[in-house]
Amino acid sequence: MPNNSDTNIATADALTLLLHNQHALAAAIEEVTKWLKDNGVGLVADNAMTAIETLDTNAQAITNAIMRLRQA
């Protein structure tokens, strides 16, 4: 059985990869949002911005968890 430090590192590494995916998804949503606004679909663009805000909030929480794991 791995020790707690090994488990923390593995967990932090996995969370880091998920965080990178989350940033990539946010970037893609931003591109689509820009296109929507440029093409007159403002309401849908506003909904997409709400999704980005949720991703940003959760990204900060994931970052904090990663830091706590790496410091343990």
mmCIF file of the N, C-alpha and C atoms, coordinates in Angstrom:
data_MODEL
# 
_entry.id   MODEL 
# 
loop_
_atom_site.group_PDB 
_atom_site.id 
_atom_site.type_symbol 
_atom_site.label_atom_id 
_atom_site.label_alt_id 
_atom_site.label_comp_id 
_atom_site.label_asym_id 
_atom_site.label_entity_id 
_atom_site.label_seq_id 
_atom_site.pdbx_PDB_ins_code 
_atom_site.Cartn_x 
_atom_site.Cartn_y 
_atom_site.Cartn_z 
_atom_site.occupancy 
_atom_site.B_iso_or_equiv 
_atom_site.pdbx_formal_charge 
_atom_site.auth_seq_id 
_atom_site.auth_comp_id 
_atom_site.auth_asym_id 
_atom_site.auth_atom_id 
_atom_site.pdbx_PDB_model_num 
ATOM 1   N N  . MET A 1 1  ? 0.849   -1.180 0.000   1.00 0.00 ? 1  MET A N  1 
ATOM 2   C CA . MET A 1 1  ? 0.000   0.000  0.000   1.00 0.00 ? 1  MET A CA 1 
ATOM 3   C C  . MET A 1 1  ? 0.888   1.233  0.000   1.00 0.00 ? 1  MET A C  1 
ATOM 4   N N  . PRO A 1 2  ? 0.623   2.197  -0.902  1.00 0.00 ? 2  PRO A N  1 
ATOM 5   C CA . PRO A 1 2  ? 1.458   3.396  -0.933  1.00 0.00 ? 2  PRO A CA 1 
ATOM 6   C C  . PRO A 1 2  ? 1.261   4.220  0.334   1.00 0.00 ? 2  PRO A C  1 
ATOM 7   N N  . ASN A 1 3  ? 2.336   4.959  0.690   1.00 0.00 ? 3  ASN A N  1 
ATOM 8   C CA . ASN A 1 3  ? 2.188   5.805  1.870   1.00 0.00 ? 3  ASN A CA 1 
ATOM 9   C C  . ASN A 1 3  ? 1.365   7.045  1.520   1.00 0.00 ? 3  ASN A C  1 
ATOM 10  N N  . ASN A 1 4  ? 0.986   7.785  2.516   1.00 0.00 ? 4  ASN A N  1 
ATOM 11  C CA . ASN A 1 4  ? 0.114   8.935  2.336   1.00 0.00 ? 4  ASN A CA 1 
ATOM 12  C C  . ASN A 1 4  ? 0.709   9.956  1.372   1.00 0.00 ? 4  ASN A C  1 
ATOM 13  N N  . SER A 1 5  ? 2.028   10.155 1.433   1.00 0.00 ? 5  SER A N  1 
ATOM 14  C CA . SER A 1 5  ? 2.688   11.115 0.545   1.00 0.00 ? 5  SER A CA 1 
ATOM 15  C C  . SER A 1 5  ? 2.542   10.689 -0.915  1.00 0.00 ? 5  SER A C  1 
ATOM 16  N N  . ASP A 1 6  ? 2.750   9.404  -1.186  1.00 0.00 ? 6  ASP A N  1 
ATOM 17  C CA . ASP A 1 6  ? 2.596   8.908  -2.562  1.00 0.00 ? 6  ASP A CA 1 
ATOM 18  C C  . ASP A 1 6  ? 1.155   9.078  -3.052  1.00 0.00 ? 6  ASP A C  1 
ATOM 19  N N  . THR A 1 7  ? 0.227   8.822  -2.183  1.00 0.00 ? 7  THR A N  1 
ATOM 20  C CA . THR A 1 7  ? -1.184  8.977  -2.530  1.00 0.00 ? 7  THR A CA 1 
ATOM 21  C C  . THR A 1 7  ? -1.501  10.441 -2.802  1.00 0.00 ? 7  THR A C  1 
ATOM 22  N N  . ASN A 1 8  ? -0.994  11.334 -1.964  1.00 0.00 ? 8  ASN A N  1 
ATOM 23  C CA . ASN A 1 8  ? -1.226  12.764 -2.178  1.00 0.00 ? 8  ASN A CA 1 
ATOM 24  C C  . ASN A 1 8  ? -0.649  13.229 -3.499  1.00 0.00 ? 8  ASN A C  1 
ATOM 25  N N  . ILE A 1 9  ? 0.541   12.765 -3.832  1.00 0.00 ? 9  ILE A N  1 
ATOM 26  C CA . ILE A 1 9  ? 1.169   13.161 -5.094  1.00 0.00 ? 9  ILE A CA 1 
ATOM 27  C C  . ILE A 1 9  ? 0.358   12.658 -6.274  1.00 0.00 ? 9  ILE A C  1 
ATOM 28  N N  . ALA A 1 10 ? -0.058  11.403 -6.224  1.00 0.00 ? 10 ALA A N  1 
ATOM 29  C CA . ALA A 1 10 ? -0.853  10.840 -7.316  1.00 0.00 ? 10 ALA A CA 1 
ATOM 30  C C  . ALA A 1 10 ? -2.185  11.575 -7.465  1.00 0.00 ? 10 ALA A C  1 
ATOM 31  N N  . THR A 1 11 ? -2.807  11.893 -6.351  1.00 0.00 ? 11 THR A N  1 
ATOM 32  C CA . THR A 1 11 ? -4.074  12.616 -6.379  1.00 0.00 ? 11 THR A CA 1 
ATOM 33  C C  . THR A 1 11 ? -3.873  14.022 -6.934  1.00 0.00 ? 11 THR A C  1 
ATOM 34  N N  . ALA A 1 12 ? -2.838  14.699 -6.483  1.00 0.00 ? 12 ALA A N  1 
ATOM 35  C CA . ALA A 1 12 ? -2.551  16.046 -6.974  1.00 0.00 ? 12 ALA A CA 1 
ATOM 36  C C  . ALA A 1 12 ? -2.238  16.027 -8.469  1.00 0.00 ? 12 ALA A C  1 
ATOM 37  N N  . ASP A 1 13 ? -1.495  15.020 -8.923  1.00 0.00 ? 13 ASP A N  1 
ATOM 38  C CA . ASP A 1 13 ? -1.191  14.903 -10.352 1.00 0.00 ? 13 ASP A CA 1 
ATOM 39  C C  . ASP A 1 13 ? -2.466  14.703 -11.172 1.00 0.00 ? 13 ASP A C  1 
ATOM 40  N N  . ALA A 1 14 ? -3.366  13.840 -10.681 1.00 0.00 ? 14 ALA A N  1 
ATOM 41  C CA . ALA A 1 14 ? -4.625  13.604 -11.392 1.00 0.00 ? 14 ALA A CA 1 
ATOM 42  C C  . ALA A 1 14 ? -5.477  14.869 -11.413 1.00 0.00 ? 14 ALA A C  1 
ATOM 43  N N  . LEU A 1 15 ? -5.552  15.569 -10.285 1.00 0.00 ? 15 LEU A N  1 
ATOM 44  C CA . LEU A 1 15 ? -6.316  16.815 -10.234 1.00 0.00 ? 15 LEU A CA 1 
ATOM 45  C C  . LEU A 1 15 ? -5.721  17.876 -11.156 1.00 0.00 ? 15 LEU A C  1 
ATOM 46  N N  . THR A 1 16 ? -4.398  17.895 -11.258 1.00 0.00 ? 16 THR A N  1 
ATOM 47  C CA . THR A 1 16 ? -3.745  18.855 -12.148 1.00 0.00 ? 16 THR A CA 1 
ATOM 48  C C  . THR A 1 16 ? -4.151  18.602 -13.600 1.00 0.00 ? 16 THR A C  1 
ATOM 49  N N  . LEU A 1 17 ? -4.196  17.353 -13.994 1.00 0.00 ? 17 LEU A N  1 
ATOM 50  C CA . LEU A 1 17 ? -4.629  17.025 -15.363 1.00 0.00 ? 17 LEU A CA 1 
ATOM 51  C C  . LEU A 1 17 ? -6.085  17.429 -15.586 1.00 0.00 ? 17 LEU A C  1 
ATOM 52  N N  . LEU A 1 18 ? -6.932  17.172 -14.606 1.00 0.00 ? 18 LEU A N  1 
ATOM 53  C CA . LEU A 1 18 ? -8.331  17.591 -14.719 1.00 0.00 ? 18 LEU A CA 1 
ATOM 54  C C  . LEU A 1 18 ? -8.445  19.115 -14.795 1.00 0.00 ? 18 LEU A C  1 
ATOM 55  N N  . LEU A 1 19 ? -7.614  19.807 -14.044 1.00 0.00 ? 19 LEU A N  1 
ATOM 56  C CA . LEU A 1 19 ? -7.614  21.264 -14.087 1.00 0.00 ? 19 LEU A CA 1 
ATOM 57  C C  . LEU A 1 19 ? -7.192  21.767 -15.465 1.00 0.00 ? 19 LEU A C  1 
ATOM 58  N N  . HIS A 1 20 ? -6.199  21.133 -16.060 1.00 0.00 ? 20 HIS A N  1 
ATOM 59  C CA . HIS A 1 20 ? -5.782  21.517 -17.411 1.00 0.00 ? 20 HIS A CA 1 
ATOM 60  C C  . HIS A 1 20 ? -6.929  21.298 -18.404 1.00 0.00 ? 20 HIS A C  1 
ATOM 61  N N  . ASN A 1 21 ? -7.646  20.189 -18.245 1.00 0.00 ? 21 ASN A N  1 
ATOM 62  C CA . ASN A 1 21 ? -8.806  19.944 -19.101 1.00 0.00 ? 21 ASN A CA 1 
ATOM 63  C C  . ASN A 1 21 ? -9.862  21.017 -18.899 1.00 0.00 ? 21 ASN A C  1 
ATOM 64  N N  . GLN A 1 22 ? -10.067 21.413 -17.657 1.00 0.00 ? 22 GLN A N  1 
ATOM 65  C CA . GLN A 1 22 ? -11.061 22.432 -17.353 1.00 0.00 ? 22 GLN A CA 1 
ATOM 66  C C  . GLN A 1 22 ? -10.684 23.762 -18.009 1.00 0.00 ? 22 GLN A C  1 
ATOM 67  N N  . HIS A 1 23 ? -9.396  24.114 -17.973 1.00 0.00 ? 23 HIS A N  1 
ATOM 68  C CA . HIS A 1 23 ? -8.947  25.343 -18.637 1.00 0.00 ? 23 HIS A CA 1 
ATOM 69  C C  . HIS A 1 23 ? -9.156  25.262 -20.147 1.00 0.00 ? 23 HIS A C  1 
ATOM 70  N N  . ALA A 1 24 ? -8.897  24.096 -20.724 1.00 0.00 ? 24 ALA A N  1 
ATOM 71  C CA . ALA A 1 24 ? -9.098  23.916 -22.162 1.00 0.00 ? 24 ALA A CA 1 
ATOM 72  C C  . ALA A 1 24 ? -10.578 24.054 -22.526 1.00 0.00 ? 24 ALA A C  1 
ATOM 73  N N  . LEU A 1 25 ? -11.443 23.475 -21.721 1.00 0.00 ? 25 LEU A N  1 
ATOM 74  C CA . LEU A 1 25 ? -12.882 23.598 -21.966 1.00 0.00 ? 25 LEU A CA 1 
ATOM 75  C C  . LEU A 1 25 ? -13.332 25.052 -21.857 1.00 0.00 ? 25 LEU A C  1 
ATOM 76  N N  . ALA A 1 26 ? -12.836 25.760 -20.861 1.00 0.00 ? 26 ALA A N  1 
ATOM 77  C CA . ALA A 1 26 ? -13.195 27.169 -20.703 1.00 0.00 ? 26 ALA A CA 1 
ATOM 78  C C  . ALA A 1 26 ? -12.750 27.977 -21.916 1.00 0.00 ? 26 ALA A C  1 
ATOM 79  N N  . ALA A 1 27 ? -11.553 27.702 -22.411 1.00 0.00 ? 27 ALA A N  1 
ATOM 80  C CA . ALA A 1 27 ? -11.056 28.420 -23.600 1.00 0.00 ? 27 ALA A CA 1 
ATOM 81  C C  . ALA A 1 27 ? -11.940 28.137 -24.812 1.00 0.00 ? 27 ALA A C  1 
ATOM 82  N N  . ALA A 1 28 ? -12.338 26.887 -24.963 1.00 0.00 ? 28 ALA A N  1 
ATOM 83  C CA . ALA A 1 28 ? -13.204 26.536 -26.092 1.00 0.00 ? 28 ALA A CA 1 
ATOM 84  C C  . ALA A 1 28 ? -14.564 27.218 -25.970 1.00 0.00 ? 28 ALA A C  1 
ATOM 85  N N  . ILE A 1 29 ? -15.119 27.234 -24.771 1.00 0.00 ? 29 ILE A N  1 
ATOM 86  C CA . ILE A 1 29 ? -16.409 27.902 -24.557 1.00 0.00 ? 29 ILE A CA 1 
ATOM 87  C C  . ILE A 1 29 ? -16.274 29.392 -24.829 1.00 0.00 ? 29 ILE A C  1 
ATOM 88  N N  . GLU A 1 30 ? -15.162 29.996 -24.446 1.00 0.00 ? 30 GLU A N  1 
ATOM 89  C CA . GLU A 1 30 ? -14.946 31.417 -24.724 1.00 0.00 ? 30 GLU A CA 1 
ATOM 90  C C  . GLU A 1 30 ? -14.930 31.691 -26.224 1.00 0.00 ? 30 GLU A C  1 
ATOM 91  N N  . GLU A 1 31 ? -14.288 30.822 -26.986 1.00 0.00 ? 31 GLU A N  1 
ATOM 92  C CA . GLU A 1 31 ? -14.255 30.999 -28.446 1.00 0.00 ? 31 GLU A CA 1 
ATOM 93  C C  . GLU A 1 31 ? -15.663 30.914 -29.036 1.00 0.00 ? 31 GLU A C  1 
ATOM 94  N N  . VAL A 1 32 ? -16.429 29.931 -28.588 1.00 0.00 ? 32 VAL A N  1 
ATOM 95  C CA . VAL A 1 32 ? -17.799 29.784 -29.078 1.00 0.00 ? 32 VAL A CA 1 
ATOM 96  C C  . VAL A 1 32 ? -18.646 30.985 -28.646 1.00 0.00 ? 32 VAL A C  1 
ATOM 97  N N  . THR A 1 33 ? -18.426 31.447 -27.421 1.00 0.00 ? 33 THR A N  1 
ATOM 98  C CA . THR A 1 33 ? -19.164 32.600 -26.921 1.00 0.00 ? 33 THR A CA 1 
ATOM 99  C C  . THR A 1 33 ? -18.898 33.836 -27.765 1.00 0.00 ? 33 THR A C  1 
ATOM 100 N N  . LYS A 1 34 ? -17.635 34.050 -28.119 1.00 0.00 ? 34 LYS A N  1 
ATOM 101 C CA . LYS A 1 34 ? -17.296 35.196 -28.970 1.00 0.00 ? 34 LYS A CA 1 
ATOM 102 C C  . LYS A 1 34 ? -18.009 35.087 -30.310 1.00 0.00 ? 34 LYS A C  1 
ATOM 103 N N  . TRP A 1 35 ? -18.001 33.897 -30.885 1.00 0.00 ? 35 TRP A N  1 
ATOM 104 C CA . TRP A 1 35 ? -18.671 33.689 -32.167 1.00 0.00 ? 35 TRP A CA 1 
ATOM 105 C C  . TRP A 1 35 ? -20.165 33.957 -32.036 1.00 0.00 ? 35 TRP A C  1 
ATOM 106 N N  . LEU A 1 36 ? -20.763 33.472 -30.956 1.00 0.00 ? 36 LEU A N  1 
ATOM 107 C CA . LEU A 1 36 ? -22.198 33.683 -30.743 1.00 0.00 ? 36 LEU A CA 1 
ATOM 108 C C  . LEU A 1 36 ? -22.518 35.170 -30.648 1.00 0.00 ? 36 LEU A C  1 
ATOM 109 N N  . LYS A 1 37 ? -21.734 35.909 -29.873 1.00 0.00 ? 37 LYS A N  1 
ATOM 110 C CA . LYS A 1 37 ? -21.973 37.353 -29.729 1.00 0.00 ? 37 LYS A CA 1 
ATOM 111 C C  . LYS A 1 37 ? -21.805 38.062 -31.070 1.00 0.00 ? 37 LYS A C  1 
ATOM 112 N N  . ASP A 1 38 ? -20.754 37.681 -31.804 1.00 0.00 ? 38 ASP A N  1 
ATOM 113 C CA . ASP A 1 38 ? -20.491 38.303 -33.103 1.00 0.00 ? 38 ASP A CA 1 
ATOM 114 C C  . ASP A 1 38 ? -21.590 38.005 -34.122 1.00 0.00 ? 38 ASP A C  1 
ATOM 115 N N  . ASN A 1 39 ? -22.341 36.935 -33.893 1.00 0.00 ? 39 ASN A N  1 
ATOM 116 C CA . ASN A 1 39 ? -23.387 36.530 -34.833 1.00 0.00 ? 39 ASN A CA 1 
ATOM 117 C C  . ASN A 1 39 ? -24.792 36.744 -34.281 1.00 0.00 ? 39 ASN A C  1 
ATOM 118 N N  . GLY A 1 40 ? -24.912 37.617 -33.288 1.00 0.00 ? 40 GLY A N  1 
ATOM 119 C CA . GLY A 1 40 ? -26.215 38.058 -32.827 1.00 0.00 ? 40 GLY A CA 1 
ATOM 120 C C  . GLY A 1 40 ? -26.988 37.088 -31.949 1.00 0.00 ? 40 GLY A C  1 
ATOM 121 N N  . VAL A 1 41 ? -26.301 36.180 -31.298 1.00 0.00 ? 41 VAL A N  1 
ATOM 122 C CA . VAL A 1 41 ? -26.993 35.228 -30.421 1.00 0.00 ? 41 VAL A CA 1 
ATOM 123 C C  . VAL A 1 41 ? -26.571 35.541 -28.978 1.00 0.00 ? 41 VAL A C  1 
ATOM 124 N N  . GLY A 1 42 ? -26.936 36.731 -28.542 1.00 0.00 ? 42 GLY A N  1 
ATOM 125 C CA . GLY A 1 42 ? -26.484 37.240 -27.254 1.00 0.00 ? 42 GLY A CA 1 
ATOM 126 C C  . GLY A 1 42 ? -26.957 36.447 -26.055 1.00 0.00 ? 42 GLY A C  1 
ATOM 127 N N  . LEU A 1 43 ? -28.208 35.980 -26.069 1.00 0.00 ? 43 LEU A N  1 
ATOM 128 C CA . LEU A 1 43 ? -28.729 35.245 -24.916 1.00 0.00 ? 43 LEU A CA 1 
ATOM 129 C C  . LEU A 1 43 ? -27.959 33.948 -24.704 1.00 0.00 ? 43 LEU A C  1 
ATOM 130 N N  . VAL A 1 44 ? -27.689 33.231 -25.777 1.00 0.00 ? 44 VAL A N  1 
ATOM 131 C CA . VAL A 1 44 ? -26.918 31.989 -25.678 1.00 0.00 ? 44 VAL A CA 1 
ATOM 132 C C  . VAL A 1 44 ? -25.498 32.304 -25.219 1.00 0.00 ? 44 VAL A C  1 
ATOM 133 N N  . ALA A 1 45 ? -24.929 33.389 -25.711 1.00 0.00 ? 45 ALA A N  1 
ATOM 134 C CA . ALA A 1 45 ? -23.585 33.795 -25.290 1.00 0.00 ? 45 ALA A CA 1 
ATOM 135 C C  . ALA A 1 45 ? -23.562 34.119 -23.799 1.00 0.00 ? 45 ALA A C  1 
ATOM 136 N N  . ASP A 1 46 ? -24.607 34.764 -23.311 1.00 0.00 ? 46 ASP A N  1 
ATOM 137 C CA . ASP A 1 46 ? -24.681 35.062 -21.878 1.00 0.00 ? 46 ASP A CA 1 
ATOM 138 C C  . ASP A 1 46 ? -24.727 33.779 -21.052 1.00 0.00 ? 46 ASP A C  1 
ATOM 139 N N  . ASN A 1 47 ? -25.472 32.790 -21.518 1.00 0.00 ? 47 ASN A N  1 
ATOM 140 C CA . ASN A 1 47 ? -25.535 31.504 -20.822 1.00 0.00 ? 47 ASN A CA 1 
ATOM 141 C C  . ASN A 1 47 ? -24.171 30.824 -20.825 1.00 0.00 ? 47 ASN A C  1 
ATOM 142 N N  . ALA A 1 48 ? -23.456 30.933 -21.928 1.00 0.00 ? 48 ALA A N  1 
ATOM 143 C CA . ALA A 1 48 ? -22.121 30.348 -22.010 1.00 0.00 ? 48 ALA A CA 1 
ATOM 144 C C  . ALA A 1 48 ? -21.172 31.044 -21.042 1.00 0.00 ? 48 ALA A C  1 
ATOM 145 N N  . MET A 1 49 ? -21.314 32.350 -20.897 1.00 0.00 ? 49 MET A N  1 
ATOM 146 C CA . MET A 1 49 ? -20.469 33.079 -19.944 1.00 0.00 ? 49 MET A CA 1 
ATOM 147 C C  . MET A 1 49 ? -20.738 32.632 -18.508 1.00 0.00 ? 49 MET A C  1 
ATOM 148 N N  . THR A 1 50 ? -21.975 32.304 -18.210 1.00 0.00 ? 50 THR A N  1 
ATOM 149 C CA . THR A 1 50 ? -22.311 31.779 -16.885 1.00 0.00 ? 50 THR A CA 1 
ATOM 150 C C  . THR A 1 50 ? -21.602 30.453 -16.654 1.00 0.00 ? 50 THR A C  1 
ATOM 151 N N  . ALA A 1 51 ? -21.552 29.622 -17.683 1.00 0.00 ? 51 ALA A N  1 
ATOM 152 C CA . ALA A 1 51 ? -20.833 28.348 -17.576 1.00 0.00 ? 51 ALA A CA 1 
ATOM 153 C C  . ALA A 1 51 ? -19.348 28.583 -17.340 1.00 0.00 ? 51 ALA A C  1 
ATOM 154 N N  . ILE A 1 52 ? -18.773 29.571 -18.009 1.00 0.00 ? 52 ILE A N  1 
ATOM 155 C CA . ILE A 1 52 ? -17.358 29.892 -17.820 1.00 0.00 ? 52 ILE A CA 1 
ATOM 156 C C  . ILE A 1 52 ? -17.104 30.364 -16.388 1.00 0.00 ? 52 ILE A C  1 
ATOM 157 N N  . GLU A 1 53 ? -18.004 31.158 -15.856 1.00 0.00 ? 53 GLU A N  1 
ATOM 158 C CA . GLU A 1 53 ? -17.850 31.618 -14.473 1.00 0.00 ? 53 GLU A CA 1 
ATOM 159 C C  . GLU A 1 53 ? -17.833 30.438 -13.505 1.00 0.00 ? 53 GLU A C  1 
ATOM 160 N N  . THR A 1 54 ? -18.682 29.443 -13.752 1.00 0.00 ? 54 THR A N  1 
ATOM 161 C CA . THR A 1 54 ? -18.690 28.247 -12.908 1.00 0.00 ? 54 THR A CA 1 
ATOM 162 C C  . THR A 1 54 ? -17.375 27.496 -13.042 1.00 0.00 ? 54 THR A C  1 
ATOM 163 N N  . LEU A 1 55 ? -16.877 27.355 -14.264 1.00 0.00 ? 55 LEU A N  1 
ATOM 164 C CA . LEU A 1 55 ? -15.587 26.691 -14.464 1.00 0.00 ? 55 LEU A CA 1 
ATOM 165 C C  . LEU A 1 55 ? -14.476 27.430 -13.727 1.00 0.00 ? 55 LEU A C  1 
ATOM 166 N N  . ASP A 1 56 ? -14.492 28.762 -13.801 1.00 0.00 ? 56 ASP A N  1 
ATOM 167 C CA . ASP A 1 56 ? -13.464 29.553 -13.114 1.00 0.00 ? 56 ASP A CA 1 
ATOM 168 C C  . ASP A 1 56 ? -13.525 29.372 -11.600 1.00 0.00 ? 56 ASP A C  1 
ATOM 169 N N  . THR A 1 57 ? -14.728 29.396 -11.057 1.00 0.00 ? 57 THR A N  1 
ATOM 170 C CA . THR A 1 57 ? -14.888 29.209 -9.611  1.00 0.00 ? 57 THR A CA 1 
ATOM 171 C C  . THR A 1 57 ? -14.373 27.836 -9.192  1.00 0.00 ? 57 THR A C  1 
ATOM 172 N N  . ASN A 1 58 ? -14.774 26.822 -9.929  1.00 0.00 ? 58 ASN A N  1 
ATOM 173 C CA . ASN A 1 58 ? -14.342 25.466 -9.600  1.00 0.00 ? 58 ASN A CA 1 
ATOM 174 C C  . ASN A 1 58 ? -12.847 25.276 -9.835  1.00 0.00 ? 58 ASN A C  1 
ATOM 175 N N  . ALA A 1 59 ? -12.298 25.939 -10.823 1.00 0.00 ? 59 ALA A N  1 
ATOM 176 C CA . ALA A 1 59 ? -10.859 25.836 -11.081 1.00 0.00 ? 59 ALA A CA 1 
ATOM 177 C C  . ALA A 1 59 ? -10.069 26.357 -9.887  1.00 0.00 ? 59 ALA A C  1 
ATOM 178 N N  . GLN A 1 60 ? -10.544 27.424 -9.290  1.00 0.00 ? 60 GLN A N  1 
ATOM 179 C CA . GLN A 1 60 ? -9.846  27.961 -8.118  1.00 0.00 ? 60 GLN A CA 1 
ATOM 180 C C  . GLN A 1 60 ? -9.907  26.979 -6.956  1.00 0.00 ? 60 GLN A C  1 
ATOM 181 N N  . ALA A 1 61 ? -11.055 26.343 -6.755  1.00 0.00 ? 61 ALA A N  1 
ATOM 182 C CA . ALA A 1 61 ? -11.182 25.357 -5.680  1.00 0.00 ? 61 ALA A CA 1 
ATOM 183 C C  . ALA A 1 61 ? -10.281 24.148 -5.934  1.00 0.00 ? 61 ALA A C  1 
ATOM 184 N N  . ILE A 1 62 ? -10.196 23.717 -7.180  1.00 0.00 ? 62 ILE A N  1 
ATOM 185 C CA . ILE A 1 62 ? -9.317  22.590 -7.523  1.00 0.00 ? 62 ILE A CA 1 
ATOM 186 C C  . ILE A 1 62 ? -7.861  22.980 -7.296  1.00 0.00 ? 62 ILE A C  1 
ATOM 187 N N  . THR A 1 63 ? -7.487  24.184 -7.697  1.00 0.00 ? 63 THR A N  1 
ATOM 188 C CA . THR A 1 63 ? -6.127  24.669 -7.488  1.00 0.00 ? 63 THR A CA 1 
ATOM 189 C C  . THR A 1 63 ? -5.776  24.678 -6.001  1.00 0.00 ? 63 THR A C  1 
ATOM 190 N N  . ASN A 1 64 ? -6.701  25.143 -5.184  1.00 0.00 ? 64 ASN A N  1 
ATOM 191 C CA . ASN A 1 64 ? -6.467  25.164 -3.737  1.00 0.00 ? 64 ASN A CA 1 
ATOM 192 C C  . ASN A 1 64 ? -6.276  23.750 -3.190  1.00 0.00 ? 64 ASN A C  1 
ATOM 193 N N  . ALA A 1 65 ? -7.079  22.811 -3.662  1.00 0.00 ? 65 ALA A N  1 
ATOM 194 C CA . ALA A 1 65 ? -6.953  21.421 -3.211  1.00 0.00 ? 65 ALA A CA 1 
ATOM 195 C C  . ALA A 1 65 ? -5.614  20.827 -3.635  1.00 0.00 ? 65 ALA A C  1 
ATOM 196 N N  . ILE A 1 66 ? -5.198  21.120 -4.852  1.00 0.00 ? 66 ILE A N  1 
ATOM 197 C CA . ILE A 1 66 ? -3.899  20.633 -5.337  1.00 0.00 ? 66 ILE A CA 1 
ATOM 198 C C  . ILE A 1 66 ? -2.780  21.162 -4.451  1.00 0.00 ? 66 ILE A C  1 
ATOM 199 N N  . MET A 1 67 ? -2.835  22.441 -4.138  1.00 0.00 ? 67 MET A N  1 
ATOM 200 C CA . MET A 1 67 ? -1.796  23.036 -3.297  1.00 0.00 ? 67 MET A CA 1 
ATOM 201 C C  . MET A 1 67 ? -1.758  22.393 -1.910  1.00 0.00 ? 67 MET A C  1 
ATOM 202 N N  . ARG A 1 68 ? -2.927  22.141 -1.332  1.00 0.00 ? 68 ARG A N  1 
ATOM 203 C CA . ARG A 1 68 ? -2.974  21.493 -0.015  1.00 0.00 ? 68 ARG A CA 1 
ATOM 204 C C  . ARG A 1 68 ? -2.385  20.084 -0.087  1.00 0.00 ? 68 ARG A C  1 
ATOM 205 N N  . LEU A 1 69 ? -2.706  19.347 -1.127  1.00 0.00 ? 69 LEU A N  1 
ATOM 206 C CA . LEU A 1 69 ? -2.160  17.993 -1.277  1.00 0.00 ? 69 LEU A CA 1 
ATOM 207 C C  . LEU A 1 69 ? -0.646  18.026 -1.451  1.00 0.00 ? 69 LEU A C  1 
ATOM 208 N N  . ARG A 1 70 ? -0.151  18.962 -2.233  1.00 0.00 ? 70 ARG A N  1 
ATOM 209 C CA . ARG A 1 70 ? 1.282   19.020 -2.494  1.00 0.00 ? 70 ARG A CA 1 
ATOM 210 C C  . ARG A 1 70 ? 2.064   19.476 -1.247  1.00 0.00 ? 70 ARG A C  1 
ATOM 211 N N  . GLN A 1 71 ? 1.417   20.208 -0.365  1.00 0.00 ? 71 GLN A N  1 
ATOM 212 C CA . GLN A 1 71 ? 2.077   20.688 0.854   1.00 0.00 ? 71 GLN A CA 1 
ATOM 213 C C  . GLN A 1 71 ? 2.014   19.654 1.976   1.00 0.00 ? 71 GLN A C  1 
ATOM 214 N N  . ALA A 1 72 ? 1.125   18.685 1.846   1.00 0.00 ? 72 ALA A N  1 
ATOM 215 C CA . ALA A 1 72 ? 0.960   17.679 2.921   1.00 0.00 ? 72 ALA A CA 1 
ATOM 216 C C  . ALA A 1 72 ? 2.091   16.663 2.906   1.00 0.00 ? 72 ALA A C  1 
# 
